[in-house]
Amino acid sequence: MDNPRYRAVTLGNVGKLPFWDRLDTDVRDAVETVSLVLPFRTNEYVCESLIDWDNVPDDPIFQLTFPQRDMLEDDQFEELQSLRNEGSKEQIARTVERIRFELNPHPAGQMTHNSAILDGRVLDGIQHKYRETALFFPAHGQTCHAYCTFCFRWAQFVGIDNLKFSSKEVEGLCAYLRHHPEISDVLLTGGDPMVMKNSVLERYIEPLLEIESVRTIRIGTKSVAYWPQRFVTDPDADSVLRTFERVVASGRQLAIMGHYSHPVELSTDVSQEAVRRIRSTGANIRMQSPVLRHINDDASVWVDLWTKGVQLGCIPYYMFVERDTGAKRYFEMPLVRCWNIFRNAFQRVSGLARTVRGPSMSCFPGKCHVLGITEINGEQAFCLEYLQAREPDMVRRPFFAKFDPRASWFDQLEPLNESDRAFFPETERSPAFTPLNVYSN
């Protein structure tokens, strides 16, 4: 297997690559305009091995990595187009910043209600939404080998510091964990922690192995799909695997939360070898992705993805609903359609693939699972449950929402009966969900 170098493709160099001239002018123009607002970064592996350029612009991986015209509202796009032709750099910058804030950069109370507080101080780069799980954003891992156009963490990558989660203080994380022994799982997330050199990754992981209450370390990563060479041919790929082995040898579970959105991401030899090498360390790989219009809105795509994943030893974990941020309108589908895609795919896979759960909305109260559609007293209704919740007592208690064939997110649903109302906090300041001090010291 060859040893390629990672080469990023950005707006600054995309025009130098041979495939760029194959695109229609309006497609190129859309990439250049929309990427002023939403981050654009891919790499040569994605472009050369995963995108079918004969099927562009409809190719799912092209849609997944190259910004598209309709990812912005018409008025937003036209305003930017006009400013690109006639405006000053200052006008463009002000307009871009305004549009970014119009795109709900931090949904579900991330900036206001997930904070970790120790000795009266909010700890940067740590989120504690669920009792047993803390998220940590290592400062050196807040970029990716390529950016997904649907990414709900797009605000991490646009250079606005007060929108970004990150921390170099693993000592602060460890102090927080010692004060909160109920936390058994730590998720390193981003961005993508696997952009870090192994020597840096170790500095974040090794201290966690000294904390007895931490039983599982998770790493959220798209590298398994967008740069599997990270685990195979990168200069420190073997060192990464040795670090994984040390986590497992400590008696902890190491879970690689692999962001796989389409089966083509598992189709290359190097992607399959990456899975084999990761699993050889004792780590497991769990597969998750939102269901997305233009990319994987077909049950057959999910059947192929889960089947191939199971064949390679991965664990299907979540099908999410696209979050209410960024280019949501471009990707979103009614919940009823998401549920039908999930149900039709679930029916066609073996029991080993039925570990997957979905469709699930990561909304303010928690992970809201759409169980299905039913009829109660002659009225159609969504049957729902929380797989995780800020209030643990809400987990796995079925509740109901009025059926709405157009609803695509939790805040568009209404409780079916008065008994269901407790599951629908009216605002982020609902008394059922105490802000900030829920997880303070």
C-alpha positions as CSV (number, residue, x, y, z in Angstrom):
1,M,0.0,0.0,0.0
2,D,1.5,3.4,-1.0
3,N,2.2,6.2,1.5
4,P,0.4,9.3,0.3
5,R,0.7,12.7,1.9
6,Y,-2.3,14.4,3.2
7,R,-3.1,17.4,0.9
8,A,-6.0,19.7,1.8
9,V,-8.2,21.2,-0.8
10,T,-9.6,24.6,0.0
11,L,-11.0,27.6,-1.8
12,G,-7.4,28.9,-2.2
13,N,-6.2,25.9,-4.3
14,V,-9.3,24.1,-5.6
15,G,-9.0,26.0,-8.9
16,K,-5.6,24.3,-9.5
17,L,-7.0,20.8,-9.5
18,P,-8.0,19.2,-12.8
19,F,-11.6,18.3,-11.7
20,W,-12.5,22.0,-11.1
21,D,-12.6,22.9,-14.8
22,R,-15.1,20.0,-15.3
23,L,-17.7,21.8,-13.2
24,D,-20.3,24.1,-14.6
25,T,-19.7,27.8,-14.0
26,D,-22.7,28.1,-11.8
27,V,-21.6,25.2,-9.6
28,R,-18.1,26.7,-9.2
29,D,-19.7,30.1,-8.4
30,A,-21.9,28.5,-5.8
31,V,-18.9,26.9,-4.0
32,E,-17.0,30.2,-4.0
33,T,-20.0,32.2,-2.7
34,V,-21.4,29.8,-0.1
35,S,-18.0,29.0,1.3
36,L,-17.7,32.6,2.4
37,V,-20.2,31.6,5.1
38,L,-19.9,27.9,5.6
39,P,-16.5,26.3,5.9
40,F,-15.1,24.5,2.9
41,R,-12.2,22.0,3.1
42,T,-11.8,18.6,1.5
43,N,-8.7,16.6,0.4
44,E,-7.2,14.8,-2.5
45,Y,-8.2,11.4,-1.2
46,V,-11.9,12.4,-1.0
47,C,-11.7,14.0,-4.4
48,E,-9.8,11.2,-6.2
49,S,-11.2,8.1,-4.4
50,L,-14.7,8.8,-3.2
51,I,-16.3,11.3,-5.6
52,D,-17.6,10.1,-9.0
53,W,-17.0,13.1,-11.1
54,D,-19.2,11.8,-13.9
55,N,-22.1,12.1,-11.4
56,V,-21.4,15.6,-10.2
57,P,-23.2,17.6,-8.9
58,D,-25.5,14.8,-7.7
59,D,-22.7,12.6,-6.4
60,P,-23.4,12.2,-2.6
61,I,-19.8,12.7,-1.5
62,F,-19.5,15.9,-3.7
63,Q,-22.7,17.1,-1.9
64,L,-21.2,16.1,1.4
65,T,-18.0,18.1,1.0
66,F,-18.6,20.9,-1.6
67,P,-21.0,23.8,-0.6
68,Q,-24.1,24.1,-2.8
69,R,-26.1,27.1,-3.9
70,D,-29.3,26.2,-1.9
71,M,-27.4,25.8,1.4
72,L,-28.1,29.5,1.8
73,E,-31.5,31.3,1.5
74,D,-32.0,33.1,-1.8
75,D,-31.7,36.5,-0.3
76,Q,-28.5,35.6,1.5
77,F,-26.9,34.1,-1.6
78,E,-28.0,37.1,-3.8
79,E,-26.7,39.6,-1.3
80,L,-23.3,37.9,-1.1
81,Q,-23.2,37.6,-4.9
82,S,-23.8,41.3,-5.3
83,L,-21.1,42.2,-2.7
84,R,-18.6,39.9,-4.3
85,N,-19.0,41.9,-7.5
86,E,-19.3,45.4,-6.1
87,G,-18.8,45.5,-2.3
88,S,-15.7,46.1,-0.1
89,K,-14.0,43.5,2.0
90,E,-15.4,45.1,5.1
91,Q,-19.0,44.9,3.7
92,I,-18.5,41.3,2.8
93,A,-17.1,40.5,6.2
94,R,-20.0,42.2,8.0
95,T,-22.6,40.4,5.9
96,V,-20.9,37.0,6.3
97,E,-20.9,37.4,10.1
98,R,-24.5,38.5,10.1
99,I,-25.6,35.5,8.0
100,R,-23.6,33.1,10.2
101,F,-25.5,34.2,13.2
102,E,-28.8,33.8,11.3
103,L,-27.9,30.1,10.9
104,N,-28.3,29.3,14.6
105,P,-24.6,28.4,15.1
106,H,-25.0,26.7,18.5
107,P,-28.3,24.8,18.8
108,A,-29.7,22.9,21.8
109,G,-28.3,25.1,24.5
110,Q,-24.7,24.3,23.9
111,M,-23.4,27.7,24.8
112,T,-25.7,28.3,27.7
113,H,-26.8,25.0,29.3
114,N,-24.1,22.4,28.8
115,S,-21.4,24.2,30.7
116,A,-19.1,22.5,33.2
117,I,-18.4,24.6,36.3
118,L,-15.7,24.0,38.8
119,D,-15.1,26.3,41.9
120,G,-17.4,28.8,40.4
121,R,-15.5,29.0,37.0
122,V,-16.9,27.8,33.7
123,L,-14.4,25.4,32.1
124,D,-13.7,26.2,28.5
125,G,-14.0,23.3,26.1
126,I,-16.0,21.0,28.3
127,Q,-19.7,20.2,27.9
128,H,-21.7,18.1,30.4
129,K,-25.2,17.7,29.1
130,Y,-25.8,14.1,30.3
131,R,-25.0,12.8,33.8
132,E,-22.7,10.0,32.8
133,T,-21.0,11.7,29.8
134,A,-18.6,14.7,29.4
135,L,-17.5,16.1,26.1
136,F,-14.0,17.5,25.7
137,F,-12.8,19.7,22.8
138,P,-9.0,19.4,22.7
139,A,-7.6,22.7,21.3
140,H,-5.2,20.9,18.9
141,G,-8.1,18.9,17.3
142,Q,-10.5,21.6,16.2
143,T,-10.2,21.1,12.5
144,C,-10.9,18.1,10.2
145,H,-9.4,16.3,7.3
146,A,-12.5,17.5,5.4
147,Y,-15.6,19.4,6.4
148,C,-19.1,17.9,6.0
149,T,-21.5,20.5,4.6
150,F,-24.2,19.3,7.0
151,C,-21.9,19.6,10.1
152,F,-23.7,20.9,13.2
153,R,-20.4,22.1,14.5
154,W,-19.6,24.3,11.5
155,A,-19.1,27.3,13.8
156,Q,-15.9,25.6,15.2
157,F,-14.2,26.3,11.8
158,V,-15.1,29.9,10.8
159,G,-12.6,31.8,13.0
160,I,-15.1,33.4,15.4
161,D,-13.5,32.8,18.8
162,N,-16.6,33.3,20.9
163,L,-18.4,30.6,19.0
164,K,-15.6,28.0,19.4
165,F,-15.3,25.3,22.0
166,S,-11.7,24.3,22.8
167,S,-9.3,23.8,25.7
168,K,-5.7,22.9,26.2
169,E,-6.4,22.3,29.9
170,V,-6.6,18.6,30.3
171,E,-5.8,19.2,34.0
172,G,-9.0,21.2,34.3
173,L,-10.9,18.3,32.7
174,C,-9.3,15.8,35.1
175,A,-10.1,18.0,38.1
176,Y,-13.7,18.2,37.0
177,L,-13.9,14.4,36.5
178,R,-12.6,13.8,40.0
179,H,-15.4,16.1,41.4
180,H,-17.9,14.2,39.3
181,P,-17.3,10.5,39.7
182,E,-20.8,9.9,38.1
183,I,-19.1,10.6,34.7
184,S,-18.0,7.2,33.3
185,D,-17.6,8.3,29.6
186,V,-15.4,11.0,28.2
187,L,-15.9,11.9,24.5
188,L,-13.0,13.6,22.7
189,T,-14.6,15.6,20.0
190,G,-14.2,18.6,17.7
191,G,-13.5,19.2,15.0
192,D,-11.7,15.9,14.9
193,P,-9.2,14.7,17.5
194,M,-7.6,12.4,14.9
195,V,-6.0,15.4,13.1
196,M,-3.6,15.6,16.0
197,K,-0.2,13.9,15.9
198,N,-0.1,11.0,18.2
199,S,2.3,12.7,20.6
200,V,-0.3,15.4,21.2
201,L,-3.2,12.9,21.3
202,E,-1.4,11.0,24.1
203,R,-1.1,14.2,26.2
204,Y,-4.9,14.4,26.3
205,I,-5.6,10.7,26.8
206,E,-2.9,9.5,29.2
207,P,-4.2,11.6,32.2
208,L,-7.7,10.1,31.8
209,L,-6.2,6.7,32.5
210,E,-5.4,7.8,36.0
211,I,-9.0,8.5,36.8
212,E,-10.7,5.4,38.1
213,S,-14.3,6.6,37.4
214,V,-13.6,7.0,33.7
215,R,-14.5,3.6,32.2
216,T,-15.0,4.5,28.5
217,I,-13.1,6.9,26.3
218,R,-14.7,7.8,23.0
219,I,-13.1,9.6,20.1
220,G,-15.5,11.2,17.6
221,T,-13.9,11.2,14.2
222,K,-14.6,11.4,10.4
223,S,-11.0,10.4,9.6
224,V,-12.0,6.8,9.2
225,A,-14.0,7.9,6.1
226,Y,-12.1,11.0,4.9
227,W,-8.5,10.1,5.7
228,P,-8.2,6.4,6.7
229,Q,-4.5,6.7,6.0
230,R,-4.3,8.2,9.6
231,F,-4.5,4.6,10.9
232,V,-2.6,2.9,8.1
233,T,0.2,4.8,6.3
234,D,0.7,8.1,8.2
235,P,4.1,8.4,9.7
236,D,2.8,7.9,13.3
237,A,-0.1,5.5,12.4
238,D,1.5,2.6,14.3
239,S,2.0,4.9,17.3
240,V,-1.7,5.8,17.2
241,L,-2.5,2.1,17.4
242,R,-0.2,1.6,20.4
243,T,-2.0,4.4,22.2
244,F,-5.3,2.7,21.5
245,E,-3.9,-0.5,22.9
246,R,-2.8,1.2,26.1
247,V,-6.3,2.5,26.7
248,V,-7.7,-1.0,26.2
249,A,-5.0,-2.6,28.4
250,S,-6.0,-0.2,31.2
251,G,-9.3,-2.1,31.4
252,R,-11.3,0.7,29.7
253,Q,-13.4,0.5,26.6
254,L,-12.1,2.6,23.7
255,A,-15.0,3.5,21.3
256,I,-14.1,5.1,17.9
257,M,-17.3,7.0,17.0
258,G,-16.9,6.7,13.2
259,H,-18.9,9.2,11.2
260,Y,-19.9,7.2,8.1
261,S,-22.6,8.9,6.0
262,H,-22.5,6.7,2.8
263,P,-21.3,3.2,2.0
264,V,-18.8,4.5,-0.6
265,E,-16.8,5.7,2.4
266,L,-16.1,2.0,3.2
267,S,-15.5,1.0,-0.3
268,T,-11.7,1.6,-0.6
269,D,-9.0,-0.8,0.4
270,V,-7.4,1.7,2.7
271,S,-10.7,2.4,4.5
272,Q,-11.2,-1.3,5.2
273,E,-7.6,-1.7,6.3
274,A,-8.1,1.2,8.7
275,V,-11.0,-0.6,10.3
276,R,-9.1,-3.8,10.6
277,R,-6.1,-2.1,12.2
278,I,-8.2,-0.1,14.7
279,R,-10.2,-3.3,15.7
280,S,-6.9,-5.2,16.2
281,T,-6.1,-2.9,19.1
282,G,-9.3,-4.0,21.0
283,A,-11.1,-0.7,20.2
284,N,-14.5,-0.9,18.7
285,I,-15.9,1.3,15.9
286,R,-19.5,2.6,16.2
287,M,-21.1,4.0,13.0
288,Q,-23.3,7.1,13.1
289,S,-24.6,9.8,10.8
290,P,-27.7,11.9,10.2
291,V,-30.1,11.0,7.4
292,L,-29.7,13.7,4.8
293,R,-31.5,14.7,1.7
294,H,-29.2,14.6,-1.4
295,I,-26.8,12.2,0.3
296,N,-28.4,9.1,2.0
297,D,-32.2,9.6,1.8
298,D,-32.7,6.1,0.5
299,A,-33.2,3.0,2.7
300,S,-31.0,1.0,0.3
301,V,-28.0,3.3,1.1
302,W,-28.4,2.6,4.8
303,V,-28.8,-1.2,4.2
304,D,-25.5,-1.2,2.3
305,L,-23.8,1.0,4.9
306,W,-24.8,-1.1,7.9
307,T,-24.3,-4.4,6.2
308,K,-20.8,-3.5,5.0
309,G,-20.0,-2.1,8.4
310,V,-21.1,-5.2,10.2
311,Q,-19.1,-7.4,7.8
312,L,-16.0,-5.4,8.7
313,G,-16.8,-5.6,12.4
314,C,-18.2,-2.1,13.0
315,I,-21.3,-1.5,15.2
316,P,-24.2,0.5,13.7
317,Y,-25.1,3.0,16.4
318,Y,-27.2,6.0,15.5
319,M,-29.2,7.4,12.6
320,F,-29.6,11.1,13.5
321,V,-32.0,13.7,12.2
322,E,-30.2,16.8,10.8
323,R,-29.8,19.4,13.5
324,D,-31.4,22.8,13.3
325,T,-28.3,24.8,12.3
326,G,-26.2,25.7,9.3
327,A,-27.5,24.3,6.0
328,K,-30.3,22.4,7.7
329,R,-33.0,23.5,5.2
330,Y,-31.0,22.0,2.4
331,F,-30.7,18.6,4.1
332,E,-33.8,18.3,6.3
333,M,-36.7,16.0,5.6
334,P,-40.0,15.6,7.5
335,L,-39.7,13.3,10.5
336,V,-42.2,10.9,9.0
337,R,-39.9,10.4,6.0
338,C,-36.8,10.0,8.2
339,W,-38.7,7.3,10.2
340,N,-39.9,5.5,7.0
341,I,-36.3,5.4,5.7
342,F,-35.0,4.0,9.0
343,R,-37.9,1.5,9.3
344,N,-37.5,0.2,5.7
345,A,-33.7,-0.2,6.1
346,F,-34.0,-1.8,9.6
347,Q,-36.4,-4.4,8.1
348,R,-33.8,-5.5,5.6
349,V,-30.7,-6.0,7.8
350,S,-29.7,-8.9,10.0
351,G,-29.9,-8.8,13.8
352,L,-26.3,-7.8,14.1
353,A,-27.0,-4.5,12.4
354,R,-30.1,-3.9,14.5
355,T,-28.0,-2.3,17.2
356,V,-28.7,0.9,15.4
357,R,-31.2,3.4,16.9
358,G,-33.0,6.1,15.0
359,P,-34.1,8.4,13.8
360,S,-32.9,10.5,16.8
361,M,-33.0,14.2,17.3
362,S,-30.3,15.7,19.5
363,C,-32.5,18.5,20.7
364,F,-32.4,20.6,23.9
365,P,-34.0,18.1,26.3
366,G,-32.0,15.1,25.0
367,K,-31.8,12.5,22.3
368,C,-35.4,12.2,21.2
369,H,-36.1,8.9,19.4
370,V,-38.9,8.7,16.9
371,L,-40.4,5.3,17.7
372,G,-43.1,5.5,15.1
373,I,-46.6,6.8,14.2
374,T,-49.7,5.5,15.9
375,E,-53.3,6.3,16.4
376,I,-54.8,7.4,19.8
377,N,-58.5,8.0,20.2
378,G,-58.8,8.3,16.4
379,E,-56.0,10.9,16.2
380,Q,-52.6,10.2,14.5
381,A,-49.6,10.8,16.7
382,F,-45.8,10.5,16.9
383,C,-44.7,8.0,19.5
384,L,-41.4,9.3,21.0
385,E,-38.9,8.6,23.8
386,Y,-35.7,10.0,25.1
387,L,-32.6,7.7,24.7
388,Q,-30.7,10.3,26.7
389,A,-32.0,13.3,28.6
390,R,-30.8,16.2,30.8
391,E,-33.4,14.8,33.3
392,P,-32.5,11.1,33.6
393,D,-36.0,10.2,34.8
394,M,-37.3,11.0,31.3
395,V,-35.2,8.3,29.6
396,R,-37.2,5.5,27.9
397,R,-40.6,6.8,29.0
398,P,-42.8,6.9,25.9
399,F,-44.7,10.1,25.1
400,F,-46.7,11.4,22.2
401,A,-46.8,14.4,19.9
402,K,-49.5,15.5,17.5
403,F,-48.8,14.2,14.1
404,D,-47.5,16.8,11.7
405,P,-46.5,15.6,8.2
406,R,-44.3,18.7,7.7
407,A,-42.5,18.7,11.1
408,S,-38.7,18.2,10.7
409,W,-37.5,19.0,14.2
410,F,-38.5,18.8,17.8
411,D,-39.5,22.4,18.3
412,Q,-42.2,22.0,15.5
413,L,-44.0,19.3,17.6
414,E,-46.8,19.8,20.1
415,P,-47.7,17.5,22.9
416,L,-50.7,15.3,22.1
417,N,-52.2,15.4,25.6
418,E,-51.6,17.4,28.8
419,S,-49.8,14.3,30.2
420,D,-47.2,14.7,27.5
421,R,-46.5,18.4,28.1
422,A,-43.7,17.7,30.7
423,F,-41.6,16.2,27.8
424,F,-41.8,19.5,25.9
425,P,-40.0,22.3,27.7
426,E,-41.3,25.6,26.4
427,T,-38.0,27.4,26.7
428,E,-34.4,26.7,27.6
429,R,-35.2,28.2,30.9
430,S,-37.9,25.7,31.7
431,P,-37.9,24.8,35.4
432,A,-37.5,21.2,34.5
433,F,-34.0,21.9,33.2
434,T,-31.9,24.0,35.5
435,P,-29.3,26.0,33.5
436,L,-25.6,25.9,34.1
437,N,-25.6,24.9,37.7
438,V,-26.9,21.3,37.1
439,Y,-23.3,20.1,36.8
440,S,-21.5,22.6,38.9
441,N,-19.1,21.8,41.8
